[in-house]
Amino acid sequence: MDASQVGADRNGHRVQGEAMGAHRARERQDAHAALSLHSIQYLRAVAALMVVMLHLGLQWQRLGYAGPWPGWLAGGVDIFFVISGLIMWITTADRPMTATDFYARRLIRIAPLYWLLTAATVAIMLVAPHAIQSSHFDVWHVVASFLFLPSINTVTGQIEPVLIPGWTLNYEMLFYVVFGLSLRWRAPWRLASCALLLGAPIVWHAWTGQGHGVWLFYTSDAMLEFVLGMMLGWMYLRGGLRWGRLAGWGLIVCGVIALAYFGGLGYARLPSMGVPAFAIVAGALTLERARAVPRWRALHALGDASYSLYLSHPIVLSASEQLWRHGVVQNGTLARLAFSVFALTLTIAAAWICYRGLEQPLTRFLNRRLRPLIVSRSVASS
C-alpha cells in the first residue's frame, strides 16, 4: 500500500467520522425538537390512556357489565396519527436526510418492541392457548403481523394483527413509506405529494365504491390524519399558531366536545374523529407558542412511555381480568371500579417497566450498532 492509498483511507475514515458526528448531532436536534414540545408529550400520554380506557370496557363486559361504554375514546388513535405526522415533519424539516436513513430510524423506533411483544403473544398462543382470548394461532396471520401487513384475525373477524393494537402500525408503516419517498422534495412539494399519494386512493374508493379487504383497509380516510399533522408541523415551524392561550384552550375544548359527541357513532373517521384530533393538537401547539404549558413530570414521563403503554396494555388488561376473576368478587359496580383501579395501576406500571427495560435499551443499542452502518454506507455510496 503506497502513501496515496494510506492518505485516501485516512481521508475516507475522516469523512465517515465527520458524517457520523453530524448524524449524531442531527439525531440530538431531532430528539430535542420532538421532546421540547411538552404539550405533545402530554397528548401522547392522554391518547394512550384513552385507548387503554376503551379496552377496559371489554374487561368490564367479561366481568358481567352489559351497559354502554364511551366509544369515542377510540379517538386516542386519531390523536396519535395527527401527532405522528407532526413529529415526522418537525424532525425532518430543513435537515438533509435520505429515505434509507429515515426508514432505518423509523424501523428501529417502531419494530423491535412490537416484534418482541408479538413473539411473546405467539408463544403464549402455542403454550397456553386458553390464555389468549382475542386470537388463535394461524401461520399467515402471524407472518403478516411481523411484516406489518393487514390480515384477518380469525377470532374477531377484523383486519388486525396478533398484537391487536398493531393495526395502527400498518397505517403508520404505509405513511412512513410515502413520507420517506417525499424527502427528496422541498417542504411545500413534500406536503402536497404526501397528500396526493395518501388521498388519491381514498377519493377513488369514495367515488367508485369499489374495494374490499386490504384495499379497503388502506383507503380509510384515517390516512389523511397524518397529512393534518404534517400541516400543523409546517405551520408551527413557519412561526404560525400565534393565537394566544384563550384560542389554544378553546381549540382543545371544542375538539374534545366534538370528539365526545361525534366519535364512535359510525360516521366517517376523518370528520368525526380526525378533525377533532387536529383541533386538539392545534390547540396544544397554540398553548406551546403562548408559553402557557405547565411542566408536569409524571404526565411527561407517561408520554415518553406511551408507545410501550399502547402496545402492552391489552396483554396486561387481559391478565389483570383473569387474575381478578379467579380471586375476587366480580359482581356490582363497586367491584368493577376496584378492578379498574387495580388493572390501570398494573397496566401503567408494566408499561413503565417495558419502556425502561426493553424499549429504551433496544432503541439505544440498535442506534449505536445498526445506524452507523447505514450512515457509513450512505456516505460511501455518495
N, C-alpha and C positions, 0 to 999 in steps of 0.2 A: 504494500500500500504506500503510495507516494504522498508527499506533503499536501498536494492539492486535494487528494481524496480525504486525508485527515481533516483538512480545513473545511471541506464540504460537509463531512459528517458532523463536525463540531457546530458548524453553522446550522445544519439541519436540526440538531438537538436543541440549539439555542432558540430557533424559530418555534419548534414544538413547545419548548418550555414557556416562551412568551405567550404562545397561543393558549396553553393551559392556564397560565396566570390570568390572562384576560378572561378566559372562560370562567374561572372560579370567581373573579371579581364580578362578572355579569351575573353569575348564579346568586351571589350575595345580594346584588342590587335587586334581582327579581324577587328573592325571598323577602327582602325589606319592603319592596313595593306592595307585595301582597299582604304581608303581616302587619304593616303600619296602618292599614285600614281597619281600625278596631271594630267599627260598626259591622263590617263584613264578616269578621271573625265571630261576632255575636250572632249574626244572622245564620251563619253556618251551624252554630250550636242550636239555635232555635229551630231551624229547618230539620235537623237530625232528630230533635226531641219531638217535633210534630209527627214524624214518620213512626217513631217509637210509640207514641201515644195512639196513633192509628192502629198499629198492630197489637197494642194492648187490648183493643176491643175484641180481637179474635180469642185471646186467652179468657176474657170475661165470658164469651159465649161458651167456651169449653167448661167453664165453671157454672153454667146454668143460666147466664143472663140472656134474655131474649128481647131486650129493648133496643132503641135506636143508638147509633154511635156517629159522632161527627165525621162524615166522610171528607169534609173539606180539609181535614188535616193532611190529606194526600198532597196538598199544595206545598208542603215542605220540599217535595221533589222539584216542583217548578221553581221555587226559590233557589235550589241548588243549581238548576240549569242556567238561570239568569246569572248567578254568581260565577259559574264556570266560564261562560262567555266573557264576562267582565274581567276575570283574572287572566284568562288567556290573552286578552287584548293588552292589559296593563303590563304583563310580564314579557311581552314580545315587541311592543311598540318602540320604534326607533332604535332597535337593537339588532344588529346583523345576526341571523340565525338560519341555519339550513333546515330543511324539512327533516333530514335524518336526525339531527340533533334534537329537534322538537319532539319527534316520535320517541326517541330514546328517553328523553326526560319524562314524557307522559307515561310511557310503559313502566319505567322504573317507579314512578309515583303511584300508579294505579294497580298494576298487575300482581306484584308479589303477595301482598296481604290477601287480595281476592283469591288468588290461586291456593294459598295456604288454607284459608277457611273453606274453600270449595273442596279441597282434598280431604280436610277433616270431616266435612259433611258426607262425602262419598264413603269414607272409611266407616263412619257410623252406620250408613245405609247397609254396608256389607256385613258388619259385625253385629249390629243390633237394629235391624230394620224397623222394629216397632217404635223405636225412639224418635224416628223422623216421621212427623205427621203430615208433611206437606209435599213429599216427593218420594218416588220409588226409583231404584237403580235401573237405568236404561243406558246402554253404551253410547248411542248417538247423543242423547241428552247430556251426558257427562262430557263427551268430547266437545260438543258445541258450547257448553258452558265455559270450558277452559279457553276456547278460541274467541269468546265474545260474539258468538253467532246466535241469532234468535232461534229457539226451538220450543216445541210444545212440552209443557210439563204434563205428564200423563195422569197425574193425580188431580191437579186443579183445572186442566184443560186450557190454561193460559200460556201465552208465549213468555216464558220466564226460565231462568237457569236453575241449576241445582241450589245455589245460594240465591234465594228469591230476590233480595234487593239488587242483585246484579243486573236485573233487566234494564235499569237505568244506565248501566255501563255500556250496554250495547248501543244506546243512543250516544253516549259520551264518545265512544271509540269512532263512530261514524263522523261525529263533529270534529274530532281530532284529525282524522284523515283529510277532511275538507279544509280545515284550518291550516294544516301543515302545507298543503298544496298552494294555499293563498299567500304564503310568506314571501314569495318572490315578488309580490306587488306592493306598492305603497298603500298607505292607510285607506284612502277612500276606495281604491280598487279592491283592496283586500276585503273590506266590509261588503262591497257590492257583490263580489264573486261568491262569498260565503252565503249571502242572502239568496243569490240566484241558484247556486248548486243545491242548497238545502230546501229552498222554497219551490223550485220548479216541479219536482215530483209531487209535492203536496197539492199544488194548484192543478196539475194534470189529473191527479186522483179525484179531487173535488169536482172537477169539470166533467170527467167521464164516468165516475163512479166505479171504475174498473180497478181490480186489485184484490188480492187475498193473501193470507199467510204472511210470509216475511215482507213482501212488498207493502202490504197493508200496515205492518208494524213500522216500517221505515218512512211511511208517508204520514205519520202522525204530525199534527201541527205543533206538537211539543218541540219538534226540532227547531222551530223558529224562535224559541225562547233563548237559545244560545245566541242568536243574532241580536235579540233585545239586549242581552248582556254586553255584547260587543259594542252596540250603540252607546250604552252607558259608559263603557270604558273610553270610547272615543270622545264623548262629551266631557268626561271628567279630566282627561289628560289635556284637553284643549282649554281648560280653565272654566268650564261651564258648571251648571248646577249651583250657582251662587244665588240661591233664592231665600236664604235665611232659615233660621231654626223653626219658625212657625210653619213655613211651607214644608219643611222636612218632616215635621211631626204630622202635618196634615196629609201628606202623601202616604205615610205609614199607616195612619188610622184609616184613611179611605181604602187603602189596599187590603188591610185586614178585614174591614167590613165587607168589601166586595168579595173577598175570598170566602169568608164565612157564609155569605148569602148565596153566591152562585156556585161555589166549589162543591164537587161531589154530587151534583144534580143531574149529571149526564149530558151537559152541554159540551160543545166543542172545547177542547182543553185550553187552547190559546186565549180566547176571550174570557173564559170563566175563571181560569187559574193563572195563566201566563201573564196576562196584563196586570192583574192584582199583584203578582210577584214582582213584576217590573216596577210598579209603583212603590212597593215596599223597599226594594233595593235602591231605587232612585231617591227615596226619602232618606235612607240611611247615608247615602253619599252626600246629600244636601246638608245633613247634620254634620258630616265629616268636614265639609267645606266651611261650615259656620263654626267649627271647633266646639261643637256642643255635644260631643260624645263622651260620656263618663268612662272612667277606667275601672272595669270590673274584672279582676284577675280570674276568678272562678269561671265566669262565662267565657272569657278569652281562652282559658285552658281547655274548656269543653269544646270550643270551636276548633282548637288545634287537634283534638281527638275525634272530631265529628265524623271523619271517614271510618275510623275504627268502630265508632258507635253505630254508624249506619249499616256497616256490613255485619257486625257481630250480634246486633240486638235480636234478630229472630231466633238464633240459637239459644241465647241466654233467656229470652222470654219463654220459649218453649220448655226449657229445662226448669225454669222457675215454676211454671204452671204445673208441671208433672211432680215436682217436689212438693208443692203446696197441696196438690190434690191427694197425695198419699199420706200427708201428715197433719193436715189442719182442716178444721171445719170450713166448708166452702159456701154454704147457703147464706143468703142475706147480703144486703148492700154493704154493711159494715165489714163483713168478712172479705168481700171483693175489694173494698177500699184498702183494707190492711194488706191484701195480696198485692195491690198496685204499688204501695209504698215499698214492700219487700222486693218486688220484681224490678221496679225502676232503680232502686238502690243497687241491686245486684248488677243490673244492666250497665249503669254508668260506671261502676267500679270495674267491671270486666272490660269495658271499652277503654278505660284509662290504662289498665294493665296491658291490654293488647297494643295500645298506642306506644307506650313507653318500652314494652318488652319485645314487640315484633315490628310494628310499622316504622318507628324511628330508626332502630338499628338496621333493618333491612334496607331502607332508603339510603342511609348514610353509607353502608357497605357497598351497595351497588353503584352509588355515585362515585365512590372512590375507585372501585375496581373496573367498572364497565364503561362509565362515561369517558374517562381518559383515553381508552382505546378508540372509541368512536371519534373523539375530537382529533386525536393524532392522525387517524386515517383520513379524516376530512381535510386536515391541513396538508397531508401528503398528496392527496388526490388533487388539491387545488394548486 
